[in-house]
């Protein structure tokens, strides 16, 4: 097909068709297709943001449940807080002395000496978060009668129900009123970072 043999109107029409075809192809390639790609990316981003929003909404709804559970747990712990041994002058032995010296004197024990032993982690069978509480053993050496020791332990049990007896040694002496007695009382304590028993 020779363009020179064609009528000028046909040549013009053919040229315009080619120009408009090329123009349409250019518009499609550079405008419509890139817009479609941008729309697909925008749609995907919108779906991701919608999913993230739904997750955040679910977490916020659950936050009230977690807050209520935390309050319930804190309320349950509040009853035990007074039983926790807190250091006095940075010493758990000093705190134990302040708490039980009066009881010991009332039971007839004398020569009270206090020593804090290293804390003992509570045994937990299931793995979980870091342990928050431990047992703080306090070694108490004194002298008195066997009956005074028994009376003292009963008083400690009545006054401090969460304190456990970790050990008891009675060394016989010639005088019944001066038996050498060593108690190891284990107090519940809250573990604090960097804190040690003294």
Secondary structure, DSSP 8 states (H G I E B T S, - for coil): --STTS-HHHHHHHHHHHHHHHHHHHHIIIIIHHHHHHHHHHHHHHHHHHHHHHHHHHHHHHHHHHHHHHHHHHHHHHHHHTTS---BTTBHHHHHHHHHHHHHHHHT-EEEEEEE---EE---SS--S---EEEEEEEEEEEE-HHHHHHHHHHHHHH-TT-EEEEEEEE--SSGGGEEEEEEEEEEEE--TT----
